[in-house]
């Protein structure tokens, strides 16, 4: 074989190799299509609501601390002890460590049909239904929420333990369940929750929602459990610093 034929053979082999790799890549792409978002419309709406609520909460926190800074500037030369005490009380209030009284509504969750009519025992309130209800109330400007007089915080854990729904360490095995909601925009909360399809979701599990008329004064109790702070520790000032 002369040098020219050898080069032609190598070129043909190289082109064949590239062509084979391209076919293999194309075949793999057909066999393994790009993953698609499989979330349904309800999940997408819930995710969007959570992101929107997070943005609103962050903007609210920014405004609150800007006002706090302005308060300190005004009172630092007058009575700093009073300013610090007011700040402490506000922080306790926001952390859920104090009782709150204000306008709102009460939602009662109860059995829709009798056991004798259905022939089976009524199912308990699932954690998914409760979380969905709380998320919806928050999106309708709920400020403070309690379930069976147990305060709901951002850190509250709602889960199923051995077939029993629990809020933190409190069981919700008995009906009816009373949900108290304080909102300083009660009219919006009342109209939106009445117009929503939340009651249909509960009806699927043989549960009914009874929504009270707006009430002038509702008391949501303080959080009972100790609040554990993780990843934080007191700052030890260096020597020579005050």
LINGI-V675398 format. One record per residue. N is the residue number from 1. RES is the residue in one letter. D_FIRST is the distance of its C-alpha to the first C-alpha in whole Angstrom. Layout:
# LINGI-V675398
N:RES:D_FIRST, N:RES:D_FIRST
This chain:
# LINGI-V675398
1:X:0, 2:X:4, 3:X:7, 4:X:8, 5:X:6, 6:X:7, 7:X:10, 8:X:11, 9:X:10, 10:X:12, 11:X:15, 12:X:15, 13:X:16, 14:X:18, 15:X:20, 16:X:20, 17:X:22, 18:X:24, 19:X:25, 20:X:26, 21:X:28, 22:X:30, 23:X:31, 24:X:32, 25:X:34, 26:X:36, 27:X:36, 28:X:38, 29:X:40, 30:X:41, 31:X:42, 32:X:44, 33:X:46, 34:X:48, 35:X:51, 36:X:54, 37:X:57, 38:X:59, 39:X:63, 40:X:65, 41:X:68, 42:X:70, 43:X:68, 44:X:67, 45:X:71, 46:X:72, 47:X:69, 48:X:70, 49:X:74, 50:X:73, 51:X:71, 52:X:74, 53:X:76, 54:X:75, 55:X:74, 56:X:78, 57:X:79, 58:X:77, 59:X:79, 60:X:82, 61:X:82, 62:X:81, 63:X:84, 64:X:86, 65:X:85, 66:X:85, 67:X:89, 68:X:89, 69:X:88, 70:X:91, 71:X:94, 72:X:93, 73:X:93, 74:X:97, 75:X:98, 76:X:97, 77:X:100, 78:X:102, 79:X:102, 80:X:98, 81:X:100, 82:X:100, 83:X:97, 84:X:95, 85:X:97, 86:X:97, 87:X:93, 88:X:93, 89:X:95, 90:X:92, 91:X:90, 92:X:92, 93:X:92, 94:X:88, 95:X:87, 96:X:89, 97:X:92, 98:X:95, 99:X:97, 100:X:96, 101:X:99, 102:X:98, 103:X:97, 104:X:95, 105:X:95, 106:X:95, 107:X:92, 108:X:93, 109:X:91, 110:X:92, 111:X:91, 112:X:91, 113:X:92, 114:X:94, 115:X:93, 116:X:95, 117:X:94, 118:X:90, 119:X:90, 120:X:88, 121:X:89, 122:X:88, 123:X:85, 124:X:85, 125:X:84, 126:X:80, 127:X:79, 128:X:76, 129:X:79, 130:X:81, 131:X:79, 132:X:78, 133:X:82, 134:X:82, 135:X:79, 136:X:81, 137:X:84, 138:X:82, 139:X:81, 140:X:84, 141:X:86, 142:X:87, 143:X:88, 144:X:89, 145:X:89, 146:X:90, 147:X:90, 148:X:93, 149:X:94, 150:X:91, 151:X:89, 152:X:86, 153:X:84, 154:X:80, 155:X:80, 156:X:81, 157:X:79, 158:X:80, 159:X:78, 160:X:78, 161:X:79, 162:X:80, 163:X:80, 164:X:83, 165:X:82, 166:X:83, 167:X:84, 168:X:83, 169:X:86, 170:X:88, 171:X:88, 172:X:88, 173:X:89, 174:X:92, 175:X:93, 176:X:94, 177:X:92, 178:X:93, 179:X:91, 180:X:93, 181:X:91, 182:X:93, 183:X:92, 184:X:93, 185:X:92, 186:X:93, 187:X:94, 188:X:90, 189:X:89, 190:X:92, 191:X:90, 192:X:87, 193:X:87, 194:X:89, 195:X:87, 196:X:84, 197:X:82, 198:X:83, 199:X:85, 200:X:83, 201:X:81, 202:X:83, 203:X:85, 204:X:82, 205:X:83, 206:X:86, 207:X:87, 208:X:90, 209:X:90, 210:X:93, 211:X:94, 212:X:97, 213:X:98, 214:X:98, 215:X:100, 216:X:102, 217:X:101, 218:X:99, 219:X:98, 220:X:95, 221:X:95, 222:X:94, 223:X:91, 224:X:92, 225:X:89, 226:X:88, 227:X:85, 228:X:83, 229:X:81, 230:X:77, 231:X:75, 232:X:78, 233:X:81, 234:X:84, 235:X:83, 236:X:84, 237:X:85, 238:X:84, 239:X:87, 240:X:89, 241:X:88, 242:X:91
